[in-house]
């Protein structure tokens, strides 16, 4: 079983808290992307990143001094988004770190697929970015089935906790005999399930922490997840998706 999650836009460099273990497996491709980014003007980069002047300036500076092999941070500690805050890897036990290192994979537009303890440096490059590299018009074309293939070589069972932007890199290339189970976190409104962006990110992070704490090896273990007010809904779930419904009025349902 492998668990896939998305990266976060906000990143930090922390080479001292925990040593990184390996370089990312697709570093040659990352070097190609870095070269393409460095060949762009500041205004072209800002349009690619779709960000304000301050964020653009920060990332232009990062590109100028980027070192892909030194001064690195373990990937699971480098990302600072909501999902990662709720996962709280800073307080993982050694046993939980061992679990996520084996089971968790972070999808990245820049690095491809990351193990939690792979060493990375802060970057900005979303999977949807229209970056032309060689004959590829965008990152979906650049990576093709590479990311899916690397995951399918590891396992025949994927727990999908990634956003659609990233999970499509895997789901569109699914092979016969591969099971991809998507977790849906939502609220019931007028008989249908509505997913809310921030709440979903929180739940995905909590689910990773839950699985690490319980050292889960089977899909059935996910059904016991009951945090942030969510409960497994067997009536809405099937072989392709596990649906977790939150009822805000319940105690502990959160925001």
PAZAPA-4460 file (N, C-alpha, C; in steps of 0.05 Angstrom, whole numbers, plus 32768, in hexadecimal, padded with zeros to 4 digits):
% residues 255
    n_x    n_y    n_z   ca_x   ca_y   ca_z    c_x    c_y    c_z   seq   type   mol
   8011   7FE8   8000   8000   8000   8000   8012   8019   8000     1      X     A
   800B   802C   7FEE   8018   8046   7FEE   8003   805C   7FF0     2      X     A
   800A   8071   7FFE   7FF8   8087   8003   8003   809F   7FF3     3      X     A
   7FF3   80AB   7FE2   7FFD   80C2   7FD3   7FF0   80DC   7FDD     4      X     A
   8000   80F1   7FDF   7FF6   810B   7FE7   8002   8121   7FD5     5      X     A
   7FF7   8138   7FD6   8001   814F   7FC7   8016   815E   7FD7     6      X     A
   8027   816E   7FC9   8039   817F   7FD8   802B   8198   7FE2     7      X     A
   803A   81AC   7FEB   802E   81C5   7FF3   803E   81DC   7FE6     8      X     A
   8031   81F2   7FE0   803F   8208   7FD4   8054   8214   7FE7     9      X     A
   804C   8217   8000   805E   8223   8013   8073   820F   801D    10      X     A
   808C   8216   801C   80A1   8204   8024   80B5   8213   8036    11      X     A
   80C5   8203   8045   80DA   820E   8055   80F3   81FD   8053    12      X     A
   8109   8209   8059   8123   81FA   805A   812A   81F5   8077    13      X     A
   812D   81DC   807E   8134   81D4   809A   8148   81BC   8098    14      X     A
   8161   81C2   8092   8174   81AC   808F   817E   81A0   80A9    15      X     A
   8176   81AC   80C0   8182   81A4   80DA   8170   8192   80EB    16      X     A
   8156   8194   80E9   8144   8186   80FC   8146   8168   80F8    17      X     A
   8147   815F   80DF   8148   8142   80D9   8158   813F   80BF    18      X     A
   816B   812C   80BF   817B   8128   80A6   816A   811B   8090    19      X     A
   816E   8124   8077   8162   8117   8061   8170   80FD   805B    20      X     A
   8162   80EA   804F   816D   80CF   804B   8178   80CA   802F    21      X     A
   8168   80D2   801B   816F   80CC   7FFF   8169   80E4   7FED    22      X     A
   8176   80E5   7FD6   816F   80F8   7FC2   8156   80EE   7FB3    23      X     A
   8145   8100   7FA9   812D   80F7   7F9B   8134   80E5   7F83    24      X     A
   8123   80D2   7F7D   812A   80BE   7F69   8129   80C9   7F4D    25      X     A
   811A   80DF   7F49   8118   80EB   7F2E   8128   8105   7F2C    26      X     A
   813E   8106   7F39   814F   811F   7F39   8158   8127   7F1D    27      X     A
   815F   8115   7F0B   8166   811D   7EF0   8150   812D   7EE2    28      X     A
   8137   8125   7EE6   8120   8134   7EDB   811D   814F   7EE8    29      X     A
   8122   814F   7F03   8120   8168   7F11   8135   817C   7F07    30      X     A
   814D   8172   7F00   8162   8183   7EF5   8159   818F   7EDA    31      X     A
   814A   817F   7ECA   8140   818A   7EB1   812C   81A0   7EB6    32      X     A
   811B   819D   7ECA   8107   81B1   7ED0   8115   81CA   7EDB    33      X     A
   8129   81C7   7EEB   8138   81DE   7EF6   8145   81EE   7EE0    34      X     A
   8150   81E0   7ECC   815D   81EE   7EB6   8148   81FD   7EA6    35      X     A
   8130   81F1   7EA2   811B   81FF   7E93   8112   8218   7EA2    36      X     A
   810F   8216   7EBC   8107   822D   7ECC   811C   8243   7ECC    37      X     A
   8135   823B   7ECE   814B   824F   7ECD   814D   825D   7EB2    38      X     A
   8142   8251   7E9E   8143   825D   7E83   812D   8271   7E7E    39      X     A
   811B   8276   7E92   8105   8288   7E8F   810B   82A3   7E9B    40      X     A
   80FE   82B8   7E91   8101   82D2   7E9D   80F0   82D4   7EB7    41      X     A
   80F5   82E9   7EC6   80E6   82ED   7EDF   80C8   82EF   7EDA    42      X     A
   80C1   82FE   7EC5   80A5   8302   7EBF   8098   82E8   7EB6    43      X     A
   80A6   82D8   7EA7   809C   82BE   7E9E   8098   82AC   7EB6    44      X     A
   80AA   82AC   7EC9   80A8   829C   7EE1   8090   82A4   7EF1    45      X     A
   808B   82BE   7EF4   8075   82C7   7F03   805A   82BE   7EF7    46      X     A
   8058   82BF   7EDD   8040   82B5   7ECF   803D   8297   7ED3    47      X     A
   8053   8288   7ED2   8052   826B   7ED6   8049   8265   7EF2    48      X     A
   8053   8273   7F06   804D   826E   7F22   8032   8279   7F2A    49      X     A
   8028   828D   7F1C   800E   829A   7F23   800F   82A3   7F40    50      X     A
   8022   82B5   7F45   8025   82BE   7F60   802A   82DC   7F60    51      X     A
   802C   82E8   7F78   8031   8305   7F7B   804F   830B   7F78    52      X     A
   8056   8324   7F78   8072   832C   7F74   8084   8322   7F8A    53      X     A
   807A   8322   7FA3   808B   8319   7FBA   8092   82FC   7FB8    54      X     A
   807E   82EB   7FB2   8083   82CE   7FAF   8095   82C9   7F97    55      X     A
   8090   82D7   7F81   80A0   82D3   7F69   80BD   82DA   7F6F    56      X     A
   80C2   82F0   7F7D   80DE   82F8   7F83   80EC   82E3   7F94    57      X     A
   80DD   82D8   7FA8   80E8   82C4   7FB9   80F1   82AC   7FA9    58      X     A
   80E0   82A3   7F97   80E6   828B   7F88   80FA   828F   7F71    59      X     A
   80FC   82A7   7F66   8111   82AD   7F54   812C   82AB   7F62    60      X     A
   812D   82B6   7F7A   8145   82B4   7F8A   814C   8296   7F90    61      X     A
   8138   8286   7F97   813D   826A   7F9C   8148   825C   7F83    62      X     A
   813D   8262   7F6C   8147   8256   7F54   8165   825C   7F4F    63      X     A
   816C   8275   7F54   8187   827E   7F4F   819C   826F   7F5F    64      X     A
   8194   8267   7F77   81A7   825A   7F8A   81A0   823D   7F90    65      X     A
   818E   8231   7F81   8184   8217   7F88   819A   8201   7F84    66      X     A
   819D   81F1   7F9A   81AF   81DA   7F99   819F   81C2   7F9F    67      X     A
   819D   81AF   7F8D   818C   8198   7F8F   8199   8181   7F9F    68      X     A
   81B2   8185   7FA8   81C0   816F   7FB6   81CB   8177   7FD2    69      X     A
   81CA   8190   7FD9   81D5   8198   7FF3   81C2   81AB   8001    70      X     A
   81C4   81AB   801C   81B3   81BC   802D   8196   81B5   802B    71      X     A
   8190   819B   8029   8174   8192   8024   8164   818D   803D    72      X     A
   814A   818C   803A   8137   8187   8050   8127   816E   8049    73      X     A
   8122   815C   805C   8110   8145   8056   80F5   8150   804C    74      X     A
   80EB   8144   8036   80D3   814E   8029   80BC   8152   803B    75      X     A
   80B7   813F   804D   809F   8140   805E   80A1   8157   8072    76      X     A
   80B9   8162   8077   80BC   8179   8088   80BE   8193   8079    77      X     A
   80C3   8191   805E   80C7   81A9   804E   80AD   81B7   8047    78      X     A
   8097   81A8   8044   807E   81B3   803D   806F   81BE   8055    79      X     A
   8062   81D5   8052   8055   81E2   8069   8038   81E7   8066    80      X     A
   802B   81DA   8053   800E   81DE   804F   7FFD   81D3   8065    81      X     A
   7FE3   81D8   8063   7FD0   81CF   8077   7FD1   81B0   807C    82      X     A
   7FD2   81A2   8066   7FD4   8185   8068   7FEB   817C   8079    83      X     A
   8002   8188   8075   801A   8180   8084   8019   8189   80A1    84      X     A
   800B   819F   80A6   8008   81A8   80C2   7FF7   8194   80D2    85      X     A
   7FE3   8189   80C5   7FD2   8175   80D2   7FDF   815A   80D3    86      X     A
   7FF0   8154   80C0   7FFF   813B   80C2   8013   813D   80D9    87      X     A
   801F   8155   80DD   8031   815A   80F3   8049   8147   80F4    88      X     A
   8058   8145   80DE   806F   8133   80DE   8085   813A   80F2    89      X     A
   8086   8153   80FA   809A   815C   810E   8099   814C   8128    90      X     A
   8082   8141   812D   807F   8131   8146   807B   8113   8141    91      X     A
   8081   810A   8129   8080   80EE   8124   8094   80DF   8135    92      X     A
   808D   80C7   813E   80A0   80B6   814B   80B2   80A8   8136    93      X     A
   80C7   809B   813F   80D8   808D   812C   80C7   8078   811D    94      X     A
   80B5   806B   812B   80A4   8056   811F   8092   8063   8109    95      X     A
   8087   807A   810F   8076   8088   80FC   8085   8092   80E4    96      X     A
   809E   809C   80E8   80AF   80A4   80D2   80B5   808C   80C0    97      X     A
   80BA   8075   80CC   80C0   805D   80BD   80A8   8055   80AC    98      X     A
   8090   8058   80B7   8078   8051   80A9   8074   8063   8090    99      X     A
   8076   807D   8094   8071   808F   807E   8087   808D   8069   100      X     A
   809F   8088   8071   80B5   8085   805E   80AF   806D   804B   101      X     A
   80A3   8058   8056   809C   8041   8045   8083   8045   8035   102      X     A
   806E   8051   8041   8054   8052   8035   804C   806C   8028   103      X     A
   8057   8083   8030   804D   809C   8026   805E   80A6   800F   104      X     A
   8051   80B1   7FFA   805E   80BD   7FE3   8052   80D8   7FDD   105      X     A
   8063   80EC   7FDA   805B   8107   7FD4   805F   810C   7FB7   106      X     A
   8049   8114   7FA9   804B   811A   7F8C   8053   8137   7F89   107      X     A
   8065   813D   7F76   8070   8158   7F73   8074   815E   7F55   108      X     A
   806C   8176   7F4E   8071   817F   7F32   808F   8181   7F2C   109      X     A
   809F   8188   7F41   80BB   818D   7F3D   80CC   8173   7F41   110      X     A
   80C5   8163   7F55   80D5   814C   7F5C   80C8   8131   7F53   111      X     A
   80AF   8131   7F4A   80A3   8119   7F42   8096   810A   7F59   112      X     A
   80A3   80F6   7F64   809A   80E8   7F7B   80AF   80E9   7F91   113      X     A
   80A6   80F0   7FA9   80B9   80F3   7FBF   80B2   80E0   7FD6   114      X     A
   80C6   80D3   7FE2   80C3   80C6   7FFB   80C6   80DB   8011   115      X     A
   80BA   80D7   8028   80BA   80EC   803D   80D6   80F6   8045   116      X     A
   80EA   80E4   8044   8104   80ED   804D   8117   80F3   8037   117      X     A
   810D   80F5   801E   811D   80FF   8008   8124   811C   800D   118      X     A
   813D   8124   8006   8145   813F   800A   813D   8151   7FF3   119      X     A
   8130   8167   7FFB   8126   817B   7FE7   812E   8197   7FEF   120      X     A
   812B   81A9   7FDC   8130   81C5   7FE1   8116   81D5   7FD9   121      X     A
   8110   81EB   7FE6   80F8   81FA   7FDF   80F6   8202   7FC2   122      X     A
   80DF   81FE   7FB6   80DB   8205   7F9A   80BE   820D   7F97   123      X     A
   80B7   8217   7F7F   809B   821D   7F79   8095   8212   7F5D   124      X     A
   8085   81FD   7F5B   807E   81F3   7F40   8067   81DF   7F44   125      X     A
   804F   81E9   7F3F   8037   81D8   7F42   8034   81C6   7F2A   126      X     A
   8027   81AF   7F2D   8024   819C   7F18   8015   81A7   7F00   127      X     A
   8003   81BA   7F05   7FF3   81C5   7EEF   8002   81DB   7EE0   128      X     A
   801A   81E2   7EE8   8029   81F7   7EDA   802F   81EF   7EBD   129      X     A
   802B   8202   7EAB   802F   81FE   7E8F   804D   8204   7E88   130      X     A
   805E   81F3   7E91   807B   81F6   7E8C   8082   81E4   7E75   131      X     A
   808C   81F0   7E60   8095   81E0   7E48   80B1   81D6   7E4C   132      X     A
   80B5   81BC   7E4A   80CF   81B0   7E4C   80D2   819C   7E35   133      X     A
   80E4   81A2   7E23   80E7   8191   7E0B   80CD   8190   7DFB   134      X     A
   80C3   8178   7DF6   80AA   8175   7DE7   8091   8176   7DF9   135      X     A
   8095   8176   7E13   807F   8177   7E26   8075   8193   7E2A   136      X     A
   805B   8197   7E27   804F   81B2   7E29   804A   81BA   7E46   137      X     A
   8048   81A6   7E58   8043   81AB   7E74   804E   8194   7E84   138      X     A
   804B   8196   7E9F   8057   8182   7EB0   8049   8167   7EAF   139      X     A
   802F   8167   7EA8   8022   814D   7EA4   802F   813E   7E8D   140      X     A
   8035   814D   7E78   8042   8140   7E61   805F   8139   7E67   141      X     A
   806C   814A   7E77   8088   8145   7E7E   808B   812B   7E8F   142      X     A
   807A   8128   7EA3   807C   8110   7EB4   806E   80F8   7EA8   143      X     A
   805A   80FC   7E97   804C   80E5   7E8B   8044   80D0   7E9F   144      X     A
   804A   80B7   7E99   8042   80A1   7EAB   8059   809A   7EBE   145      X     A
   806D   80AA   7EC0   8085   80A4   7ED0   807E   80A1   7EEE   146      X     A
   806E   80B4   7EF8   8068   80B4   7F15   8056   809C   7F1B   147      X     A
   8042   8098   7F0B   8030   8081   7F0F   803F   8067   7F0E   148      X     A
   8051   8065   7EFA   8060   804C   7EF7   8072   8046   7F0F   149      X     A
   807E   805B   7F1A   808F   8057   7F31   807F   804D   7F4A   150      X     A
   8067   8057   7F4D   8056   804E   7F63   804C   8032   7F5E   151      X     A
   8044   802C   7F46   8039   8011   7F40   804E   7FFC   7F42   152      X     A
   8067   8004   7F3F   807D   7FF1   7F43   8081   7FEA   7F60   153      X     A
   8077   7FFC   7F72   807A   7FF7   7F8F   8063   7FE8   7F9B   154      X     A
   804B   7FEC   7F8F   8033   7FE1   7F9C   801C   7FDE   7F88   155      X     A
   8008   7FCE   7F8F   7FF0   7FCB   7F7E   7FD8   7FD9   7F8C   156      X     A
   7FDE   7FE9   7FA1   7FC8   7FF5   7FB0   7FD1   8012   7FB8   157      X     A
   7FC2   8026   7FAD   7FC8   8042   7FB3   7FB1   804E   7FC2   158      X     A
   7FB8   805B   7FD9   7FA4   806B   7FE8   7FA8   8088   7FDE   159      X     A
   7F94   8093   7FD1   7F96   80AD   7FC5   7F8C   80C3   7FD8   160      X     A
   7F9F   80D2   7FE3   7F99   80E9   7FF4   7FA2   8103   7FE6   161      X     A
   7FA8   8101   7FCC   7FB2   8118   7FBD   7F9A   8128   7FB1   162      X     A
   7FA0   8141   7FAA   7F8C   8151   7F9B   7F8A   8146   7F7F   163      X     A
   7F75   814E   7F70   7F72   8145   7F55   7F89   814E   7F43   164      X     A
   7F93   8166   7F48   7FAA   8171   7F39   7FC1   815D   7F39   165      X     A
   7FC6   8150   7F4F   7FDC   813D   7F51   7FD4   8120   7F4D   166      X     A
   7FBD   8118   7F56   7FB5   80FC   7F54   7FB1   80F3   7F37   167      X     A
   7FAB   8106   7F25   7FA7   80FE   7F0A   7FC0   80F4   7EFD   168      X     A
   7FD7   80FB   7F08   7FF1   80F0   7EFE   7FF3   80D2   7F03   169      X     A
   7FE3   80C8   7F15   7FE3   80AC   7F1C   7FCA   809E   7F11   170      X     A
   7FB3   80A9   7F16   7F9A   809B   7F0F   7F96   8098   7EF1   171      X     A
   7FA0   80AA   7EE1   7F9B   80A8   7EC4   7FAC   8091   7EB8   172      X     A
   7FC0   8087   7EC7   7FD1   8072   7EBC   7FCE   8057   7ECB   173      X     A
   7FB8   8055   7ED9   7FB4   803D   7EE9   7FB5   8023   7ED8   174      X     A
   7FC3   8010   7EE2   7FC6   7FF6   7ED4   7FB2   7FE2   7EDE   175      X     A
   7FAC   7FCD   7ECF   7F9B   7FB7   7ED8   7FA8   7FAB   7EF1   176      X     A
   7F97   7FA6   7F05   7FA0   7F9A   7F1E   7FA9   7FAD   7F33   177      X     A
   7FA9   7FC8   7F2C   7FB1   7FDD   7F3F   7F98   7FE9   7F4B   178      X     A
   7F96   7FEA   7F65   7F80   7FF6   7F72   7F87   8012   7F7C   179      X     A
   7F77   8026   7F75   7F7B   8041   7F7E   7F62   8049   7F8E   180      X     A
   7F65   804D   7FA8   7F4F   8054   7FB9   7F51   8071   7FC1   181      X     A
   7F3E   8081   7FB9   7F3D   809E   7FBF   7F2D   80A3   7FD8   182      X     A
   7F39   80B3   7FEA   7F2B   80BB   8003   7F1D   80D6   7FFE   183      X     A
   7F03   80D6   8003   7EF3   80EE   8000   7EEA   80F8   801C   184      X     A
   7EEF   8111   8021   7EE8   811D   803B   7ED4   8134   8035   185      X     A
   7EBC   8131   803F   7EA8   8145   8039   7E92   8148   804E   186      X     A
   7E80   815B   8048   7E69   8160   8059   7E50   815B   8049   187      X     A
   7E3B   8151   8056   7E22   814B   8048   7E11   8165   8047   188      X     A
   7E0A   816C   802E   7DF9   8183   802A   7DE4   817C   8016   189      X     A
   7DCA   817C   801E   7DB4   8176   800C   7DB7   815B   7FFE   190      X     A
   7DC1   8148   800D   7DC3   812D   8003   7DDC   8126   7FF3   191      X     A
   7DEE   813A   7FF0   7E07   8135   7FE2   7E1F   813C   7FF3   192      X     A
   7E36   8132   7FEB   7E4F   8137   7FFA   7E5E   814E   7FED   193      X     A
   7E64   8162   7FFD   7E73   8179   7FF4   7E8E   817A   8001   194      X     A
   7EA3   817B   7FF0   7EBE   817C   7FFA   7EC7   8199   7FFC   195      X     A
   7ED4   81A1   8012   7EDE   81BC   8016   7EFD   81BB   8018   196      X     A
   7F09   81CC   8008   7F26   81CB   8004   7F36   81C9   801E   197      X     A
   7F33   81DD   802F   7F43   81DE   8048   7F3E   81C6   8059   198      X     A
   7F24   81BF   805D   7F1D   81A8   806E   7F28   818E   8062   199      X     A
   7F29   818B   8048   7F34   8173   803B   7F52   8171   8041   200      X     A
   7F60   8187   803F   7F7D   8187   8044   7F82   817F   8061   201      X     A
   7F72   8189   8073   7F75   8182   8090   7F71   8164   8093   202      X     A
   7F5C   815A   8087   7F55   813E   808B   7F6A   812B   807E   203      X     A
   7F75   8133   8067   7F8A   8123   805B   7FA3   8121   806C   204      X     A
   7FAA   8137   8078   7FC1   8137   808A   7FBC   8125   80A3   205      X     A
   7FA4   8128   80AE   7F9C   8118   80C5   7F9B   80FA   80BE   206      X     A
   7F93   80F4   80A5   7F92   80D8   809D   7FAE   80CC   809C   207      X     A
   7FC1   80DB   8091   7FDC   80D0   8090   7FE6   80CB   80AC   208      X     A
   7FE1   80DE   80BE   7FEA   80DA   80DA   7FDC   80C2   80E7   209      X     A
   7FC2   80BF   80E2   7FB3   80A8   80EC   7FBF   808E   80E2   210      X     A
   7FC5   808C   80C9   7FCF   8073   80BE   7FEB   806D   80C9   211      X     A
   7FFB   8082   80CC   8016   807E   80D8   8014   8075   80F5   212      X     A
   8003   8082   8104   8000   807A   8120   7FF7   805D   8123   213      X     A
   7FE6   8054   8111   7FDB   8039   8112   7FEA   8025   8101   214      X     A
   8000   802F   80F4   8010   801D   80E3   7FFF   800C   80D0   215      X     A
   7FED   8019   80C3   7FD9   800C   80B2   7FE5   7FFF   809A   216      X     A
   7FDD   7FE7   8095   7FE7   7FD8   807D   7FD0   7FCF   806B   217      X     A
   7FB7   7FD1   8074   7FA0   7FC9   8064   7F8D   7FE0   8060   218      X     A
   7F80   7FE0   8049   7F6D   7FF6   8044   7F57   7FF8   8058   219      X     A
   7F4E   7FE2   8063   7F39   7FE2   8076   7F3F   7FF3   808E   220      X     A
   7F59   7FF7   8094   7F60   8007   80AB   7F57   8024   80A9   221      X     A
   7F54   802D   8090   7F4C   8049   808C   7F30   804E   8096   222      X     A
   7F1F   803A   8097   7F03   803E   809F   7F00   8047   80BC   223      X     A
   7F14   8041   80CC   7F13   8049   80E8   7F1A   8066   80ED   224      X     A
   7F22   8075   80D8   7F29   8091   80DB   7F10   80A0   80E5   225      X     A
   7F14   80AF   80FB   7EFE   80BE   8107   7F0A   80D7   8114   226      X     A
   7F14   80E9   8104   7F20   8101   810F   7F14   8119   8101   227      X     A
   7F16   8130   810D   7F0B   814A   8103   7EEE   8147   80FD   228      X     A
   7EE0   8135   810A   7EC3   8132   8107   7EBB   8120   80F0   229      X     A
   7ECF   8114   80E1   7EC8   8103   80CB   7EC3   80E6   80D4   230      X     A
   7EB1   80D9   80C6   7EAB   80BD   80CA   7EA9   80AF   80AF   231      X     A
   7EB2   8096   80AE   7EB0   8086   8096   7E93   8081   8090   232      X     A
   7E8B   8085   8076   7E6F   8081   806E   7E6E   8069   805B   233      X     A
   7E68   8051   8065   7E68   8039   8054   7E54   803B   803D   234      X     A
   7E3E   8049   8041   7E29   804A   802D   7E32   805A   8014   235      X     A
   7E43   806D   8018   7E4D   807E   8002   7E68   8074   7FF7   236      X     A
   7E74   8061   8004   7E8F   8057   7FFC   7E8C   803F   7FEA   237      X     A
   7EA1   803A   7FDA   7EA2   8023   7FC9   7EBF   801B   7FC5   238      X     A
   7EC4   800A   7FB1   7EDF   8000   7FAD   7EF2   8015   7FA2   239      X     A
   7EE8   802B   7F98   7EF8   8041   7F8C   7EFD   8058   7FA0   240      X     A
   7EEB   805B   7FB3   7EED   8072   7FC5   7EE2   806B   7FE1   241      X     A
   7EF0   8076   7FF5   7EE6   8075   8011   7EDC   8091   8017   242      X     A
   7EC3   8094   801F   7EB8   80AE   8025   7EB6   80B2   8043   243      X     A
   7EC0   80C9   804C   7EBF   80D0   8068   7EAE   80EA   806A   244      X     A
   7E9A   80E9   807A   7E87   80FF   807C   7E8A   810D   8097   245      X     A
   7E8B   8127   8096   7E8C   8137   80AE   7E72   8145   80B3   246      X     A
   7E69   8144   80CB   7E50   8151   80D3   7E57   8168   80E6   247      X     A
   7E59   8180   80DD   7E64   8197   80EC   7E58   819B   8108   248      X     A
   7E3F   8193   810D   7E32   8198   8126   7E3B   8184   813C   249      X     A
   7E4A   816E   8133   7E53   815B   8146   7E6A   8167   8156   250      X     A
   7E6D   815F   816F   7E83   8168   8180   7E9D   815F   8173   251      X     A
   7EB0   8171   8172   7ECA   816B   8167   7ECB   816D   8149   252      X     A
   7EB6   8177   813C   7EB6   8178   811F   7EC9   818D   8114   253      X     A
   7ED1   81A0   8124   7EE4   81B4   811B   7ED7   81CA   810B   254      X     A
   7EE7   81DA   80FD   7EDC   81F1   80EE   7ECE   81E9   80D5   255      X     A
***
